[in-house]
Amino acid sequence: METLGPNQQDKLIYVAGHNGMVGSAIVRKLRSLGHENFILKSSNELDLRNSAAVEEFFQNEKPEIVYLAAAKVGDILANMRYPADFLFDNLAIASNVIRASHKYGVEKLLFLGSSCIYPKHAQQPISESALLTGELEPTNEQYALAKIAGIKMCEAYRAQHGCNFISAMPTNLYGPGDNYHPENSHVLPSFIRRFHEAKSKGFSEVVCWGSGEPMREFLHVDDLAEACVFLMDIYDEEGWVNIGTGSDLRIKDLAKLVAEVVGYKGTIKWDTSKPDGTPRKLLNVGLVNSLGWKASIDLRKGLESVYDNYLEEQ
C-alpha cells in the first residue's frame, strides 16, 4: 500500500488554497494515504494577501509542512482585464507565505507555479533550464512574473537560510473543482460548459477564440496532486520540477474531443480575430520521470469523468 514518506508522516500539514482545484486534489490525495493532520483555512478565514494575518496564522498554528497552492487564476481575458490584480495578489500570496514559513520554522514547503513562467517561444518540449531565456507571453505576463518571483523566493530562502523549499511547475490542468465561469475559465472547462450548453439548447454552431492551431498539454489535477505528494516525500534539491504528461494536442483537436465526450454534434467555428496565446507549450518531464513519477490518467477518460462531475453539479 502506498504511504506517506518520513518528510510528511504524522506532520501538521497546511494546504494553502485547499478549496481550489489543485489544493482540494492535494488534500484528497493526502487523505487517501491516511493523513488527517491538516490546517485548512478558506480565503474568507485567512486572506493570504494580508501579511499581518499570515504572520499571526503561522505564529499560532505552526504548520510543519506547507503546500502553497493558493493563487489568483483566470483565462486570457481575465489576465488582460485585471493585470494589476494578477500581479499584486499572486506576489503578495507567495511572499507572505514563503517568508512566514521561514520565520516560523516550516520543515518543507512546495510552491506551485505554472508552465506560463517559460518564454513564449521556448524550445519544445520546455525544460526547466528555459526559465528567463526569452520574452513571456504578453497575455499572462503579470501572472507569470508573480510565479517566477515565487520560484526565486524559494531559491533565495534556500540559499540564504537553508530552507527546504521546492517548486513544481504544472502544465495546463483540468479536473474536479475546475472553474466553469463564462468569463474567466480556462480553455478546457470553457469548452465543456459551452458545448454542454450548445447541446442542451440545440445550437447549430459554437464559435471559439483564435485559430485553434496552438498546441497544449493537459494534466488531470489528481495526477498533479500525486506528483506533489511524491516530490514532498523524495525531492529536497534546489530548483523547480516540471509536472506534465509529456504529450500535447491542437486546441482544435481538444475542442473535437470535448464535443465528442459531451455529445455535441454541431459545427465548431474559429474566430481568428481573437488572440491565440503561446503557439505551443509542452513541458519536458524528463526530470520528474527520472525521479520515479509519471502521469497515468488518459485525457479522454479524464474528460469523461470530469464531464460526469460537471453534470452532477448542474
DAGILIN-V310558 format. One record per backbone hydrogen bond with DSSP energy under -0.5 kcal/mol. CO is the residue of the C=O (numbers start at 0). NH is the residue of the N-H. If there is no record, write none. Layout:
co=CO nh=NH
co=CO nh=NH
This chain:
co=4 nh=7
co=4 nh=8
co=7 nh=10
co=10 nh=12
co=11 nh=63
co=11 nh=64
co=12 nh=14
co=12 nh=38
co=13 nh=15
co=13 nh=66
co=14 nh=17
co=15 nh=68
co=16 nh=19
co=16 nh=22
co=19 nh=23
co=20 nh=24
co=21 nh=25
co=22 nh=26
co=23 nh=27
co=24 nh=28
co=25 nh=29
co=26 nh=30
co=27 nh=31
co=28 nh=32
co=29 nh=32
co=29 nh=34
co=30 nh=33
co=35 nh=37
co=36 nh=12
co=38 nh=14
co=41 nh=45
co=45 nh=47
co=46 nh=49
co=48 nh=50
co=49 nh=53
co=50 nh=54
co=51 nh=55
co=52 nh=56
co=53 nh=57
co=54 nh=58
co=55 nh=59
co=56 nh=60
co=57 nh=61
co=63 nh=106
co=63 nh=107
co=64 nh=13
co=65 nh=67
co=65 nh=109
co=66 nh=15
co=66 nh=68
co=67 nh=111
co=70 nh=72
co=74 nh=78
co=75 nh=79
co=76 nh=80
co=77 nh=81
co=81 nh=85
co=82 nh=86
co=83 nh=87
co=84 nh=88
co=85 nh=89
co=86 nh=90
co=87 nh=91
co=88 nh=92
co=89 nh=93
co=90 nh=94
co=91 nh=95
co=92 nh=96
co=93 nh=97
co=94 nh=98
co=95 nh=99
co=96 nh=100
co=97 nh=101
co=98 nh=102
co=99 nh=103
co=100 nh=105
co=101 nh=104
co=107 nh=65
co=108 nh=110
co=108 nh=165
co=109 nh=67
co=109 nh=111
co=110 nh=112
co=110 nh=167
co=113 nh=116
co=114 nh=117
co=118 nh=121
co=124 nh=126
co=125 nh=283
co=126 nh=129
co=127 nh=130
co=129 nh=132
co=134 nh=119
co=136 nh=139
co=137 nh=140
co=139 nh=143
co=140 nh=144
co=141 nh=145
co=142 nh=146
co=143 nh=147
co=144 nh=148
co=145 nh=149
co=146 nh=150
co=147 nh=151
co=148 nh=152
co=149 nh=153
co=150 nh=154
co=151 nh=155
co=152 nh=156
co=153 nh=157
co=154 nh=158
co=155 nh=159
co=156 nh=160
co=156 nh=162
co=157 nh=161
co=162 nh=164
co=163 nh=108
co=163 nh=165
co=165 nh=110
co=166 nh=240
co=167 nh=112
co=167 nh=169
co=168 nh=242
co=169 nh=114
co=171 nh=218
co=173 nh=220
co=174 nh=177
co=177 nh=179
co=180 nh=184
co=185 nh=189
co=186 nh=190
co=187 nh=191
co=188 nh=192
co=189 nh=193
co=190 nh=194
co=191 nh=195
co=192 nh=196
co=193 nh=197
co=194 nh=198
co=195 nh=199
co=196 nh=200
co=197 nh=201
co=197 nh=202
co=198 nh=201
co=203 nh=266
co=205 nh=207
co=205 nh=268
co=207 nh=270
co=211 nh=251
co=213 nh=250
co=214 nh=280
co=215 nh=248
co=216 nh=171
co=218 nh=173
co=219 nh=222
co=219 nh=223
co=220 nh=224
co=221 nh=225
co=222 nh=226
co=223 nh=227
co=224 nh=228
co=225 nh=229
co=226 nh=230
co=227 nh=231
co=228 nh=232
co=229 nh=233
co=230 nh=234
co=233 nh=235
co=238 nh=166
co=240 nh=168
co=242 nh=170
co=243 nh=294
co=248 nh=215
co=249 nh=253
co=250 nh=254
co=251 nh=255
co=252 nh=256
co=253 nh=257
co=254 nh=258
co=255 nh=259
co=256 nh=260
co=257 nh=261
co=258 nh=262
co=258 nh=263
co=266 nh=205
co=266 nh=268
co=268 nh=207
co=269 nh=271
co=270 nh=209
co=270 nh=273
co=278 nh=214
co=280 nh=216
co=281 nh=124
co=281 nh=125
co=282 nh=284
co=284 nh=288
co=285 nh=289
co=286 nh=290
co=287 nh=291
co=287 nh=292
co=288 nh=291
co=295 nh=297
co=297 nh=301
co=298 nh=302
co=299 nh=303
co=300 nh=304
co=301 nh=305
co=302 nh=306
co=303 nh=307
co=304 nh=308
co=305 nh=309
co=306 nh=310
co=307 nh=311
co=308 nh=312
co=309 nh=313
co=310 nh=313
